[in-house]
């Protein structure tokens, strides 16, 4: 069973690691924007009642995207930080009048997400008595903690206890409402929504996702993402 959900996709970032003037979520892979490719697997589910894309206040790029014509897609203006943008998305759904159980958050630059992974995430959320579930992957490499100043190694961490967190991440709506809207940790930077829910006492579970769920961070990731999407059958290989 899959419970009803809405989604928030923060897409207000500028992509500082890219030299391109266009924010990376609006760059294209085989004429498809990274943002659209990231969102499509969520729309495969009838239980998805809506997706709120949070863009920069002066953004014009989203206006040319065909996916924005979908009635399930809403566009709102974001904030300065990821968390402020997500909070605006939370407020949007809180005031929407829709009846749903969970809120899913997904990065706008993870175009290689599989629908099958989304299904596992949604089904896990429906059968577990916890506040949220996130996709991730166990660490296979040895992980070192270093001194930021001179890169000297301080210690080796126990990789058996370490996982890399991906998105989507899904939470009970009341849990994310309370964590985002009543956030009293304004001095702390949260790199994902799970961190915020954790610090507010939420109980979360990690489930194994595919390492193919690549986050586009550097320009060279585009070529890798294209190869993955072709292997998934979502893009055609051009001979």
VOKETI-298046 format. One record per residue: chain; z, x, y of N, C-alpha, C in turn. Coordinates in Angstrom, 2 decimals. Last residue first. Layout:
! residues N
[pt 'A' [Z X Y] [Z X Y] [Z X Y]] ...
***
This chain:
! residues 239
[pt 'A' [-32.18 23.32 7.08] [-32.82 24.46 6.43] [-33.79 25.16 7.37]] [pt 'A' [-29.13 22.06 7.85] [-30.49 22.22 8.40] [-31.09 23.49 7.81]] [pt 'A' [-27.07 19.80 6.20] [-27.45 21.19 6.34] [-28.90 21.27 6.83]] [pt 'A' [-25.40 17.18 7.84] [-26.51 17.62 7.02] [-26.79 19.09 7.27]] [pt 'A' [-21.95 16.35 7.59] [-23.07 16.84 8.36] [-24.16 17.28 7.40]] [pt 'A' [-20.36 15.45 5.58] [-20.29 14.74 6.85] [-21.38 15.19 7.83]] [pt 'A' [-20.07 16.82 3.24] [-21.11 15.82 3.29] [-21.10 15.01 4.57]] [pt 'A' [-18.39 18.94 3.06] [-17.78 17.61 2.88] [-18.83 16.51 2.83]] [pt 'A' [-20.10 20.98 3.76] [-19.62 20.94 2.37] [-18.96 19.61 2.05]] [pt 'A' [-20.36 20.39 6.48] [-21.54 20.28 5.60] [-21.10 20.18 4.15]] [pt 'A' [-17.76 20.99 7.28] [-18.26 19.61 7.42] [-19.51 19.39 6.57]] [pt 'A' [-17.70 23.76 6.83] [-16.78 22.87 6.10] [-17.31 21.44 6.13]] [pt 'A' [-19.62 24.65 8.67] [-19.79 24.92 7.24] [-18.93 23.98 6.40]] [pt 'A' [-18.38 23.86 11.05] [-19.69 23.31 10.67] [-19.93 23.48 9.18]] [pt 'A' [-16.12 25.49 11.05] [-15.97 24.03 10.97] [-17.28 23.38 10.53]] [pt 'A' [-17.33 27.99 11.39] [-16.59 27.70 10.17] [-16.44 26.20 9.98]] [pt 'A' [-18.37 27.69 13.97] [-19.28 27.95 12.84] [-18.60 27.63 11.52]] [pt 'A' [-15.97 27.33 15.42] [-17.01 26.30 15.42] [-17.94 26.46 14.22]] [pt 'A' [-14.44 29.59 15.42] [-14.03 28.50 14.52] [-15.10 27.41 14.42]] [pt 'A' [-15.27 31.26 17.42] [-15.82 31.49 16.08] [-15.42 30.41 15.08]] [pt 'A' [-13.73 30.40 19.65] [-15.15 30.07 19.55] [-15.72 30.24 18.14]] [pt 'A' [-10.52 29.13 18.47] [-11.36 30.19 19.03] [-12.84 29.83 18.84]] [pt 'A' [-9.63 26.64 17.52] [-8.84 27.40 18.48] [-9.67 28.44 19.21]] [pt 'A' [-9.68 23.84 15.70] [-10.58 24.68 16.49] [-9.78 25.34 17.61]] [pt 'A' [-8.03 23.72 12.72] [-7.88 23.43 14.14] [-8.76 24.38 14.92]] [pt 'A' [-9.08 22.44 9.57] [-9.08 23.53 10.56] [-8.86 23.01 11.97]] [pt 'A' [-8.55 21.65 6.82] [-8.22 20.87 8.01] [-8.00 21.83 9.19]] [pt 'A' [-8.74 23.29 4.66] [-9.99 22.97 5.34] [-9.74 22.22 6.66]] [pt 'A' [-6.34 23.29 3.47] [-6.53 24.32 4.48] [-7.87 24.16 5.20]] [pt 'A' [-5.09 19.99 2.97] [-6.10 21.01 2.69] [-6.17 22.03 3.82]] [pt 'A' [-1.55 19.36 2.51] [-2.89 19.05 3.00] [-3.83 20.19 2.67]] [pt 'A' [1.39 18.17 1.12] [0.35 19.19 1.07] [-0.98 18.65 1.57]] [pt 'A' [3.83 16.87 3.37] [3.00 16.75 2.18] [1.84 17.73 2.29]] [pt 'A' [7.18 16.73 4.53] [5.89 17.42 4.56] [5.13 17.12 3.27]] [pt 'A' [9.19 14.36 6.23] [8.73 14.95 4.97] [7.37 15.59 5.18]] [pt 'A' [12.12 13.85 8.28] [10.68 13.99 8.06] [10.38 14.64 6.72]] [pt 'A' [14.36 12.15 10.17] [14.16 12.71 8.83] [12.67 12.69 8.51]] [pt 'A' [15.54 12.83 13.53] [14.66 12.16 12.57] [14.54 12.90 11.25]] [pt 'A' [17.03 13.95 15.61] [17.72 13.51 14.39] [16.86 12.83 13.37]] [pt 'A' [15.67 15.03 17.67] [16.33 13.75 17.93] [16.91 13.13 16.65]] [pt 'A' [14.44 17.15 16.57] [15.55 17.45 17.47] [16.31 16.18 17.87]] [pt 'A' [12.39 15.76 15.12] [13.44 16.53 14.45] [14.66 16.72 15.34]] [pt 'A' [10.74 14.79 17.15] [11.46 13.84 16.29] [12.61 14.53 15.57]] [pt 'A' [9.78 17.23 18.12] [10.54 16.35 18.99] [11.36 15.35 18.18]] [pt 'A' [8.42 18.17 15.88] [9.50 18.97 16.46] [10.40 18.12 17.34]] [pt 'A' [6.43 16.24 15.54] [7.48 16.36 14.54] [8.67 17.14 15.09]] [pt 'A' [4.63 16.73 17.56] [5.53 15.59 17.71] [6.67 15.65 16.70]] [pt 'A' [4.39 20.22 18.56] [3.94 19.03 17.82] [5.01 17.96 17.93]] [pt 'A' [5.43 21.93 20.35] [4.03 22.14 20.00] [3.50 21.05 19.08]] [pt 'A' [7.49 21.53 23.10] [7.23 21.10 21.73] [5.74 21.24 21.44]] [pt 'A' [9.67 23.30 25.09] [8.25 23.03 24.84] [8.08 22.69 23.37]] [pt 'A' [12.50 22.18 26.93] [11.95 22.77 25.72] [10.49 22.37 25.56]] [pt 'A' [13.55 20.80 28.98] [13.37 22.23 29.20] [12.73 22.92 28.00]] [pt 'A' [13.99 18.20 28.19] [12.84 18.47 29.06] [12.56 19.95 29.24]] [pt 'A' [15.33 16.62 26.27] [15.17 18.06 26.09] [13.98 18.54 26.92]] [pt 'A' [15.53 13.96 26.09] [16.48 14.61 27.00] [16.38 16.13 26.91]] [pt 'A' [13.41 11.29 25.71] [13.51 12.73 25.54] [14.43 13.36 26.57]] [pt 'A' [12.88 8.62 25.40] [14.24 9.01 25.75] [14.47 10.50 25.58]] [pt 'A' [10.21 8.62 24.61] [10.59 7.97 25.87] [11.97 8.41 26.34]] [pt 'A' [10.20 10.09 22.16] [9.32 10.44 23.28] [9.82 9.88 24.60]] [pt 'A' [12.19 8.94 20.50] [12.13 10.39 20.69] [11.33 10.77 21.93]] [pt 'A' [11.66 6.16 20.60] [12.95 6.70 21.07] [12.87 8.18 21.37]] [pt 'A' [9.00 6.06 19.56] [9.36 5.46 20.85] [10.60 6.14 21.41]] [pt 'A' [9.38 7.21 17.04] [8.62 7.95 18.05] [8.85 7.38 19.44]] [pt 'A' [11.01 5.18 15.92] [11.47 6.58 15.94] [10.72 7.37 17.01]] [pt 'A' [9.47 2.91 16.04] [10.72 2.95 16.80] [11.22 4.38 16.95]] [pt 'A' [7.31 3.53 14.31] [7.08 3.37 15.74] [8.37 3.48 16.55]] [pt 'A' [7.52 6.22 12.07] [7.89 4.85 12.36] [7.84 4.66 13.87]] [pt 'A' [4.71 8.48 12.16] [6.12 8.18 12.35] [6.33 6.66 12.44]] [pt 'A' [2.59 11.16 11.14] [2.81 9.72 11.31] [4.31 9.43 11.30]] [pt 'A' [0.13 13.49 11.95] [1.54 13.28 11.70] [1.81 11.81 12.00]] [pt 'A' [-3.02 14.94 10.82] [-2.17 13.93 11.44] [-0.69 14.05 11.06]] [pt 'A' [-1.98 18.27 11.66] [-2.01 16.85 11.97] [-3.09 16.25 11.08]] [pt 'A' [0.19 20.71 10.10] [-1.10 20.23 10.59] [-0.89 18.89 11.30]] [pt 'A' [2.32 23.51 9.76] [2.19 22.08 10.06] [0.82 21.77 10.63]] [pt 'A' [2.92 25.67 7.12] [2.18 25.49 8.36] [1.97 23.99 8.57]] [pt 'A' [6.11 26.51 5.78] [4.87 25.74 5.72] [4.23 25.75 7.10]] [pt 'A' [8.52 28.37 3.98] [7.71 28.21 5.19] [6.42 27.45 4.91]] [pt 'A' [9.93 29.13 1.81] [10.52 28.07 2.63] [9.68 27.73 3.85]] [pt 'A' [8.52 31.19 0.80] [8.67 30.02 -0.06] [9.29 28.84 0.69]] [pt 'A' [8.71 33.30 2.59] [7.56 32.43 2.70] [7.67 31.17 1.82]] [pt 'A' [11.19 34.47 4.37] [11.01 33.95 3.02] [9.89 32.91 3.04]] [pt 'A' [10.15 37.13 6.58] [10.68 35.80 6.32] [10.37 35.37 4.89]] [pt 'A' [11.19 40.30 7.51] [10.24 39.55 6.71] [10.87 38.21 6.33]] [pt 'A' [11.87 41.49 10.87] [12.25 41.11 9.51] [11.09 40.39 8.83]] [pt 'A' [10.71 42.92 13.01] [12.16 42.70 12.97] [12.63 42.34 11.57]] [pt 'A' [8.23 45.21 13.88] [8.67 44.21 12.90] [10.20 44.14 12.86]] [pt 'A' [6.89 45.47 17.18] [7.64 46.05 16.08] [8.19 44.95 15.17]] [pt 'A' [5.55 44.61 19.40] [5.02 44.21 18.10] [5.72 44.90 16.93]] [pt 'A' [6.73 44.92 21.84] [6.03 46.09 21.29] [5.47 45.85 19.89]] [pt 'A' [7.47 42.26 22.64] [7.18 43.32 23.61] [6.34 44.44 23.02]] [pt 'A' [8.07 40.62 20.50] [6.89 40.32 21.31] [6.51 41.45 22.25]] [pt 'A' [8.88 41.72 17.36] [9.32 41.79 18.75] [8.07 41.61 19.63]] [pt 'A' [8.29 39.44 14.58] [8.09 40.67 15.35] [8.73 40.58 16.74]] [pt 'A' [8.46 38.48 11.25] [8.95 38.19 12.60] [8.90 39.49 13.39]] [pt 'A' [5.85 37.96 8.90] [6.75 38.88 9.58] [7.20 38.30 10.92]] [pt 'A' [4.97 36.69 5.80] [5.14 36.38 7.21] [6.21 37.31 7.80]] [pt 'A' [2.42 36.90 3.40] [3.73 37.38 3.82] [3.84 37.22 5.33]] [pt 'A' [0.59 33.88 2.64] [0.68 35.25 3.15] [2.13 35.61 3.42]] [pt 'A' [0.95 31.25 2.00] [0.64 32.17 0.91] [0.76 33.63 1.35]] [pt 'A' [2.83 28.45 2.90] [2.35 29.78 3.31] [2.12 30.66 2.09]] [pt 'A' [1.68 25.10 2.40] [2.62 26.18 2.13] [2.00 27.52 2.51]] [pt 'A' [0.66 22.88 4.93] [0.29 23.73 3.81] [1.33 24.83 3.66]] [pt 'A' [0.58 19.39 5.93] [0.79 20.81 6.14] [0.35 21.60 4.92]] [pt 'A' [1.15 16.26 7.52] [0.33 17.11 6.67] [0.64 18.58 6.97]] [pt 'A' [4.21 14.40 7.63] [3.19 15.23 8.27] [2.42 16.03 7.22]] [pt 'A' [6.02 11.43 8.19] [5.37 12.30 7.21] [4.31 13.11 7.95]] [pt 'A' [9.19 9.91 9.10] [7.83 10.37 9.34] [7.34 11.30 8.26]] [pt 'A' [11.61 8.90 8.30] [11.11 8.53 9.63] [9.68 8.97 9.90]] [pt 'A' [11.90 7.44 4.99] [12.13 8.47 5.99] [11.43 8.07 7.28]] [pt 'A' [11.54 6.37 2.32] [12.53 5.87 3.26] [12.91 6.97 4.25]] [pt 'A' [8.16 5.86 1.28] [9.31 6.73 1.48] [10.24 6.16 2.53]] [pt 'A' [5.86 4.39 1.14] [6.77 4.34 -0.01] [8.01 5.22 0.15]] [pt 'A' [4.35 4.73 3.41] [4.67 3.36 3.01] [5.72 3.30 1.91]] [pt 'A' [3.82 7.41 3.61] [4.68 6.80 4.62] [5.15 5.41 4.19]] [pt 'A' [2.05 7.74 1.54] [3.36 8.38 1.46] [4.33 7.75 2.43]] [pt 'A' [-0.18 6.40 2.56] [0.50 5.86 1.39] [1.89 6.46 1.22]] [pt 'A' [-0.85 8.11 4.69] [-0.48 6.72 4.95] [0.27 6.11 3.77]] [pt 'A' [-1.46 10.51 3.30] [-0.44 10.48 4.34] [0.07 9.05 4.56]] [pt 'A' [-3.57 9.69 1.68] [-2.34 10.21 1.07] [-1.19 10.15 2.06]] [pt 'A' [-5.44 9.00 3.71] [-4.93 7.99 2.78] [-3.62 8.45 2.13]] [pt 'A' [-5.95 11.47 4.87] [-5.34 10.42 5.69] [-4.72 9.36 4.77]] [pt 'A' [-7.22 12.67 2.74] [-5.93 13.20 3.19] [-5.19 12.18 4.05]] [pt 'A' [-9.55 11.15 2.62] [-8.64 11.15 1.46] [-7.27 11.69 1.83]] [pt 'A' [-10.85 11.82 4.95] [-10.28 10.47 4.82] [-9.29 10.40 3.67]] [pt 'A' [-10.16 15.10 6.18] [-10.76 14.23 5.16] [-10.09 12.85 5.18]] [pt 'A' [-10.85 16.98 9.08] [-9.92 16.13 8.36] [-10.67 15.23 7.38]] [pt 'A' [-12.35 18.54 10.73] [-12.61 18.65 9.29] [-11.62 17.84 8.45]] [pt 'A' [-11.69 18.57 13.42] [-12.82 17.74 12.99] [-13.03 17.69 11.48]] [pt 'A' [-9.39 18.82 15.38] [-9.35 19.00 13.92] [-10.46 18.14 13.31]] [pt 'A' [-8.98 18.34 18.07] [-9.83 19.48 17.68] [-9.62 19.84 16.21]] [pt 'A' [-7.15 16.46 18.70] [-8.55 16.15 19.04] [-9.51 17.23 18.57]] [pt 'A' [-4.62 15.77 16.30] [-5.25 16.68 17.26] [-6.71 16.30 17.48]] [pt 'A' [-2.88 12.67 16.05] [-3.84 13.63 15.48] [-4.44 14.48 16.58]] [pt 'A' [-0.32 10.53 15.08] [-0.80 11.44 16.12] [-1.71 12.48 15.46]] [pt 'A' [0.49 7.15 14.44] [-0.07 8.40 13.95] [-0.56 9.23 15.13]] [pt 'A' [3.07 4.90 14.08] [2.20 5.57 15.05] [1.78 6.92 14.47]] [pt 'A' [3.63 1.75 12.32] [3.70 3.21 12.49] [2.75 3.70 13.57]] [pt 'A' [3.41 -1.07 12.45] [4.62 -0.44 11.92] [4.75 1.03 12.31]] [pt 'A' [2.54 -3.61 14.91] [2.20 -2.57 13.94] [3.48 -1.87 13.52]] [pt 'A' [1.20 -5.81 17.11] [2.26 -5.70 16.11] [1.82 -4.72 15.04]] [pt 'A' [0.49 -5.36 20.61] [0.09 -5.34 19.19] [1.31 -5.24 18.29]] [pt 'A' [1.34 -5.04 23.18] [1.47 -6.37 22.61] [1.03 -6.45 21.16]] [pt 'A' [1.38 -2.62 24.56] [0.09 -3.20 24.18] [0.18 -4.64 23.68]] [pt 'A' [3.52 -1.07 25.20] [3.22 -2.19 26.11] [1.97 -2.98 25.69]] [pt 'A' [3.44 0.83 23.24] [4.65 0.03 23.36] [4.38 -1.23 24.20]] [pt 'A' [1.01 2.07 23.74] [1.14 1.22 22.56] [2.38 0.33 22.62]] [pt 'A' [1.69 3.39 26.16] [0.53 2.49 26.08] [0.67 1.54 24.90]] [pt 'A' [3.82 4.98 25.40] [4.06 3.87 26.33] [2.91 2.87 26.31]] [pt 'A' [2.38 6.79 23.80] [3.46 5.97 23.22] [3.74 4.76 24.10]] [pt 'A' [0.75 7.97 25.74] [0.15 7.21 24.65] [1.17 6.30 23.98]] [pt 'A' [2.69 9.25 27.23] [1.88 8.20 27.87] [1.19 7.34 26.82]] [pt 'A' [3.52 11.05 25.27] [4.46 10.04 25.77] [3.72 8.92 26.47]] [pt 'A' [1.26 12.64 25.10] [1.63 11.82 23.95] [2.60 10.72 24.38]] [pt 'A' [1.43 13.86 27.63] [0.26 13.04 27.28] [0.58 12.11 26.11]] [pt 'A' [3.78 15.26 27.40] [3.70 14.21 28.42] [2.51 13.29 28.16]] [pt 'A' [3.07 17.01 25.34] [4.10 16.02 25.10] [4.08 14.91 26.15]] [pt 'A' [1.08 18.59 26.56] [0.75 17.77 25.39] [1.78 16.66 25.23]] [pt 'A' [1.36 18.39 30.17] [1.61 18.99 28.88] [1.18 18.05 27.75]] [pt 'A' [0.46 16.72 32.23] [0.26 18.16 32.34] [0.40 18.85 30.99]] [pt 'A' [-1.05 13.71 30.82] [-0.17 14.45 31.72] [-0.48 15.94 31.71]] [pt 'A' [-3.87 11.40 30.76] [-2.76 12.16 30.22] [-1.94 12.85 31.29]] [pt 'A' [-5.25 8.12 30.91] [-5.05 9.43 31.51] [-3.78 10.09 30.98]] [pt 'A' [-6.92 6.56 28.10] [-5.94 6.58 29.19] [-5.84 8.00 29.73]] [pt 'A' [-8.99 4.47 26.23] [-8.91 5.74 26.96] [-7.86 5.61 28.06]] [pt 'A' [-9.27 3.11 22.94] [-8.80 2.97 24.32] [-8.69 4.35 24.94]] [pt 'A' [-11.08 1.70 20.29] [-10.81 2.90 21.09] [-10.38 2.52 22.50]] [pt 'A' [-11.88 -0.54 19.02] [-10.56 -0.02 18.65] [-10.15 1.18 19.50]] [pt 'A' [-14.47 -1.05 19.82] [-13.39 -1.85 20.41] [-11.99 -1.37 20.05]] [pt 'A' [-16.51 1.72 20.60] [-15.80 1.02 19.53] [-14.63 0.24 20.13]] [pt 'A' [-17.40 3.26 22.62] [-17.84 1.88 22.64] [-17.16 1.04 21.55]] [pt 'A' [-16.62 5.79 22.05] [-15.79 5.07 23.01] [-16.22 3.61 23.17]] [pt 'A' [-18.61 6.85 20.53] [-17.45 6.32 19.82] [-16.54 5.50 20.75]] [pt 'A' [-20.40 7.97 22.29] [-20.72 6.67 21.71] [-19.51 6.03 21.06]] [pt 'A' [-19.54 9.54 25.26] [-19.33 9.49 23.81] [-19.56 8.07 23.28]] [pt 'A' [-19.60 9.77 27.96] [-20.89 9.85 27.28] [-20.76 9.72 25.76]] [pt 'A' [-17.00 9.78 28.83] [-17.83 8.63 29.17] [-19.18 8.62 28.45]] [pt 'A' [-15.74 12.15 28.34] [-15.57 11.09 27.34] [-16.52 9.92 27.59]] [pt 'A' [-16.21 13.73 30.60] [-16.96 14.00 29.37] [-16.87 12.83 28.39]] [pt 'A' [-14.63 13.50 32.78] [-15.86 12.70 32.78] [-16.59 12.79 31.44]] [pt 'A' [-11.28 13.72 33.87] [-12.26 13.92 32.80] [-13.44 12.95 32.92]] [pt 'A' [-9.15 13.76 35.55] [-10.48 13.90 36.15] [-11.58 14.03 35.11]] [pt 'A' [-6.90 13.51 33.83] [-7.16 12.52 34.90] [-8.56 12.58 35.47]] [pt 'A' [-7.75 14.08 30.36] [-7.32 14.59 31.67] [-7.69 13.59 32.76]] [pt 'A' [-6.93 11.52 27.90] [-7.79 12.52 28.53] [-7.21 12.98 29.86]] [pt 'A' [-6.14 10.24 24.89] [-5.50 10.59 26.16] [-6.27 11.76 26.78]] [pt 'A' [-7.06 7.50 23.07] [-7.45 8.87 23.40] [-6.92 9.18 24.80]] [pt 'A' [-5.74 5.47 20.73] [-5.62 5.77 22.16] [-5.96 7.24 22.37]] [pt 'A' [-6.92 3.22 18.45] [-6.77 4.65 18.73] [-6.78 4.84 20.23]] [pt 'A' [-5.82 0.53 16.28] [-6.35 1.08 17.53] [-6.08 2.56 17.66]] [pt 'A' [-5.14 -0.23 13.75] [-5.35 -1.30 14.74] [-5.89 -0.77 16.06]] [pt 'A' [-5.82 0.61 10.60] [-5.77 1.24 11.93] [-6.12 0.18 12.97]] [pt 'A' [-6.39 -0.75 8.34] [-5.00 -0.82 8.80] [-4.80 -0.12 10.14]] [pt 'A' [-8.93 -0.07 7.70] [-8.75 -1.35 8.38] [-7.34 -1.50 8.92]] [pt 'A' [-10.06 3.19 8.08] [-8.99 2.35 7.55] [-8.85 1.07 8.37]] [pt 'A' [-11.83 4.84 9.28] [-12.19 4.38 7.95] [-11.19 3.37 7.39]] [pt 'A' [-10.81 5.86 11.58] [-11.48 4.56 11.69] [-11.94 4.03 10.34]] [pt 'A' [-10.01 8.36 10.82] [-8.98 7.35 11.08] [-9.57 5.95 11.11]] [pt 'A' [-12.36 9.87 10.66] [-11.64 9.53 9.43] [-10.54 8.48 9.62]] [pt 'A' [-13.14 10.06 13.52] [-13.84 9.21 12.55] [-13.06 8.90 11.28]] [pt 'A' [-11.83 11.98 15.07] [-11.34 10.60 15.07] [-11.92 9.77 13.92]] [pt 'A' [-13.22 14.36 14.81] [-11.78 14.34 14.51] [-11.27 12.92 14.32]] [pt 'A' [-15.74 13.70 15.72] [-15.58 14.10 14.32] [-14.12 14.05 13.90]] [pt 'A' [-15.11 13.29 18.43] [-15.58 12.18 17.60] [-15.41 12.48 16.12]] [pt 'A' [-14.36 15.94 19.18] [-13.43 14.82 19.31] [-13.84 13.66 18.41]] [pt 'A' [-16.69 17.39 18.81] [-15.53 17.71 17.98] [-14.53 16.56 18.02]] [pt 'A' [-19.71 15.48 18.86] [-18.58 16.10 19.55] [-17.43 16.33 18.57]] [pt 'A' [-22.73 16.42 17.39] [-21.58 15.52 17.30] [-20.41 16.18 17.98]] [pt 'A' [-24.77 18.29 17.29] [-24.92 17.15 18.20] [-23.82 16.09 18.07]] [pt 'A' [-23.61 20.27 15.62] [-24.80 19.50 15.20] [-24.90 18.19 15.98]] [pt 'A' [-20.88 19.94 17.45] [-21.28 20.58 16.20] [-22.41 19.73 15.64]] [pt 'A' [-19.99 20.35 20.91] [-20.64 19.66 19.81] [-20.88 20.58 18.61]] [pt 'A' [-17.07 19.88 22.99] [-18.18 20.69 22.48] [-18.75 20.01 21.25]] [pt 'A' [-14.82 18.47 23.52] [-16.10 17.83 23.86] [-17.30 18.70 23.52]] [pt 'A' [-12.74 20.10 22.90] [-12.83 18.83 22.17] [-14.14 18.10 22.44]] [pt 'A' [-12.95 22.22 24.74] [-13.46 22.40 23.37] [-13.58 21.09 22.59]] [pt 'A' [-14.31 21.50 27.96] [-13.15 21.54 27.06] [-13.61 21.47 25.61]] [pt 'A' [-16.81 23.58 29.31] [-16.54 22.28 28.70] [-15.31 22.39 27.81]] [pt 'A' [-17.09 26.22 29.94] [-16.56 25.34 30.97] [-16.18 23.97 30.42]] [pt 'A' [-16.12 28.67 27.52] [-17.00 27.59 27.93] [-16.32 26.72 28.98]] [pt 'A' [-14.32 30.38 26.54] [-14.93 30.79 27.80] [-15.82 29.68 28.36]] [pt 'A' [-11.20 29.37 25.17] [-12.65 29.27 25.18] [-13.17 29.70 26.55]] [pt 'A' [-8.54 29.34 25.53] [-9.06 30.44 24.72] [-10.58 30.42 24.62]] [pt 'A' [-7.95 26.99 26.91] [-7.94 28.25 27.65] [-8.54 29.42 26.86]] [pt 'A' [-8.44 24.02 26.85] [-8.96 25.03 25.92] [-9.07 26.39 26.56]] [pt 'A' [-7.45 21.86 28.22] [-8.61 22.54 28.81] [-9.19 23.61 27.90]] [pt 'A' [-6.39 18.64 26.98] [-6.31 20.09 27.09] [-7.60 20.69 27.61]] [pt 'A' [-6.42 15.99 26.46] [-6.42 16.37 27.88] [-6.40 17.87 28.08]] [pt 'A' [-6.19 14.51 24.18] [-7.45 15.22 24.41] [-7.57 15.65 25.87]] [pt 'A' [-4.23 13.19 21.66] [-4.19 13.90 22.94] [-5.43 14.76 23.12]] [pt 'A' [-4.43 10.28 20.20] [-5.18 11.53 20.10] [-5.14 12.22 21.46]] [pt 'A' [-2.60 8.02 18.35] [-2.68 8.69 19.64] [-3.40 10.02 19.41]] [pt 'A' [-2.96 4.92 16.57] [-3.06 6.37 16.68] [-3.10 6.81 18.14]] [pt 'A' [-1.20 2.50 14.58] [-2.06 2.85 15.70] [-2.03 4.37 15.83]] [pt 'A' [-1.01 0.69 11.45] [-0.68 1.81 12.35] [-1.65 1.84 13.53]] [pt 'A' [0.32 -1.04 8.61] [-0.48 -1.02 9.84] [-0.04 0.13 10.75]] [pt 'A' [0.67 0.63 5.43] [1.17 -0.19 6.53] [0.26 -0.05 7.75]] [pt 'A' [-0.71 0.43 2.26] [-0.75 1.14 3.53] [-0.29 0.18 4.63]] [pt 'A' [0.00 0.84 -1.20] [0.00 0.00 0.00] [0.00 0.88 1.25]] 
***
